Amino acid sequence: MEIVCRELSFAYGRRPALRRVDFAVDSPCVGLLGPNGAGKSTLLRCLLGQLNVAPGRIRIGGADPAREGLALRCRIGYMPERDVFFPGRNGLEMVAYCAQLSGLGRADALARAHEALHYVELGEARYREVRGYSTGMRQRVRLAAALAHGPDLVLLDEPTTGLDPGGREEMLSLIDDMAHRRGVRVLLSSHILPDIERVCDHLVVMADGEVRFAGTRADFVRQEARRMRVRVKAGVETLRRQLQAHGIDAGEPVDGDGLVLDLGPERSAADVFRAARACGVQVRTLLPARLTLEQAFEQTVTNASEARHG
């Protein structure tokens, strides 16, 4: 179920929240990644049709939320970040009610609620009042409510917030199973990098209301991998000064004989060798400094902030 945004902008009054958001993804599990305030929750609300967006800016499975919002919501499940429950209702009643709101009749809603609660391992607790559930149980009952009507796509907003390590792993296992074995497409919004790395195939990376990357996780790390690690026979400080004179960012020496370089978009390995020859330093090795997803993300957000503010 492809999600497409084209030149999507949105503002709360005079405060821009989204700036010309443009991407297209079609993957079992997409991670919507960005720091707090990046615009992730606003984007989710636009995808759900909760905010007033001009027609033609969004397509989900070929449908436009601005024109076909009600029909589209029957195909989409949503798990909000904030705790939601109905006082006095048990887990089964809550999930069945949400299924009815999504278009199912009462009998079908009850049957699907039983199935969804069993799937998230709350079958034995389904007749208990939700008010008495633990944090992890409340997270899972919200997931069951998002799944009960049989959506093609679920939007999950920070689904592991507040969970202990065991509960977090259970939630991620459910997300992985939905996306990769049960055929339910997932858009997972999170600022927790290990969660994204654990289950997501593709990324949409946001910063300051803009999309900074959209594509596979491997391509994201590769795109940001402009750093190199150089080792020299002797004269590491001499080389560092020469590189900086040539406009190549070189940090403090590491391991006695090495430097980690940020080549940037306009430099190459050949420039490093030219600088070494100019100062008479022998290069032993020059290899890419492999980035983790976290390092690539931090580099992207830092570059975005520097570009906007200065």
Order of alpha helices (4+ residues) and beta strands (2+ residues): beta-beta-beta-alpha-beta-alpha-beta-alpha-alpha-alpha-beta-alpha-beta-alpha-beta-beta-alpha-beta-alpha-beta-beta-alpha-beta-alpha
